[in-house]
Amino acid sequence: MTTQFVVGFARQAMELTLLISMPMLGVGLVVGLIISVIQAATQLQEMTLSLIPKIISIFIVLLIAFPWMMDKMITFTRNLLLNLPNYIR
C-alpha cells in the first residue's frame, strides 16, 4: 500500500459520504430557508416551527433516496472486498 493509494481511498470514501448525504442536507437547507422566510415575514419565532418540518422532509427524502443510497454503498463495499487481495500487496 502506497501513500497515494491510502489518500485516494480516503478521498473516494469521503466523496461517497458527501454524495449520499447531499439529498437530505439539500432538502433540509431548502425547507429551513423557506420556514425562516415565513418566520421573518410573520415575526413568529418559534423553534419547533422550523424543526418539525425539517425532520419530516428529511425523513421523506430518506425514504425516497434509500434504495439509491444503498446501491451506492453496496457498490463501494463490493469493490472494496473484491479488490482486497490487491490492496494487501
C-alpha positions as CSV (number, residue, x, y, z in Angstrom):
1,M,0.0,0.0,0.0
2,T,1.4,3.3,-1.0
3,T,0.6,6.7,0.4
4,Q,-1.2,7.7,-2.9
5,F,-3.5,4.6,-2.5
6,V,-4.4,5.5,1.0
7,V,-5.1,9.1,0.2
8,G,-7.1,8.1,-2.9
9,F,-9.1,5.5,-1.0
10,A,-9.9,8.1,1.8
11,R,-10.9,10.6,-0.8
12,Q,-13.2,8.2,-2.5
13,A,-14.8,7.3,0.8
14,M,-15.4,11.0,1.7
15,E,-16.8,11.7,-1.8
16,L,-19.2,8.8,-1.4
17,T,-20.2,10.1,2.1
18,L,-20.9,13.6,0.7
19,L,-22.8,12.2,-2.3
20,I,-25.0,10.1,-0.1
21,S,-25.8,12.8,2.4
22,M,-26.4,15.5,-0.2
23,P,-30.1,14.9,-0.9
24,M,-31.1,15.1,2.8
25,L,-28.8,18.1,3.5
26,G,-30.2,19.9,0.5
27,V,-33.8,19.4,1.4
28,G,-33.1,20.4,5.0
29,L,-31.5,23.6,3.8
30,V,-34.3,24.5,1.4
31,V,-37.0,23.7,3.9
32,G,-35.2,25.6,6.6
33,L,-34.8,28.6,4.3
34,I,-38.5,28.6,3.4
35,I,-39.5,28.4,7.1
36,S,-37.1,31.2,8.0
37,V,-38.6,33.5,5.4
38,I,-42.1,32.7,6.7
39,Q,-41.0,33.3,10.3
40,A,-39.4,36.6,9.3
41,A,-42.5,37.7,7.4
42,T,-44.9,36.8,10.2
43,Q,-42.5,37.7,13.1
44,L,-43.3,34.3,14.6
45,Q,-40.1,33.0,16.2
46,E,-40.9,29.5,17.4
47,M,-38.1,26.9,17.3
48,T,-40.4,23.9,16.8
49,L,-42.0,25.6,13.8
50,S,-38.7,25.2,11.9
51,L,-37.6,21.9,13.5
52,I,-40.7,19.7,12.8
53,P,-41.0,20.4,9.0
54,K,-37.2,19.8,8.5
55,I,-37.4,16.5,10.3
56,I,-40.4,15.4,8.3
57,S,-39.0,16.5,5.0
58,I,-35.6,14.8,5.7
59,F,-37.3,11.6,6.7
60,I,-39.4,11.6,3.5
61,V,-36.3,12.2,1.3
62,L,-34.5,9.4,3.2
63,L,-37.4,7.0,2.4
64,I,-37.3,8.1,-1.3
65,A,-33.5,8.1,-1.7
66,F,-32.7,5.0,0.4
67,P,-32.6,2.5,-2.5
68,W,-30.2,4.7,-4.4
69,M,-28.1,5.3,-1.3
70,M,-27.9,1.5,-0.5
71,D,-26.9,0.8,-4.1
72,K,-24.0,3.3,-3.9
73,M,-22.9,1.8,-0.5
74,I,-23.1,-1.8,-1.7
75,T,-21.2,-1.0,-4.9
76,F,-18.4,0.7,-2.9
77,T,-18.2,-2.2,-0.4
78,R,-18.3,-4.8,-3.1
79,N,-15.4,-3.1,-4.9
80,L,-13.5,-2.9,-1.7
81,L,-14.0,-6.5,-0.8
82,L,-13.3,-7.8,-4.3
83,N,-10.1,-5.8,-4.6
84,L,-8.9,-6.6,-1.1
85,P,-6.2,-9.0,-2.2
86,N,-4.8,-6.4,-4.5
87,Y,-4.8,-3.8,-1.6
88,I,-2.9,-6.1,0.8
89,R,0.2,-6.5,-1.5
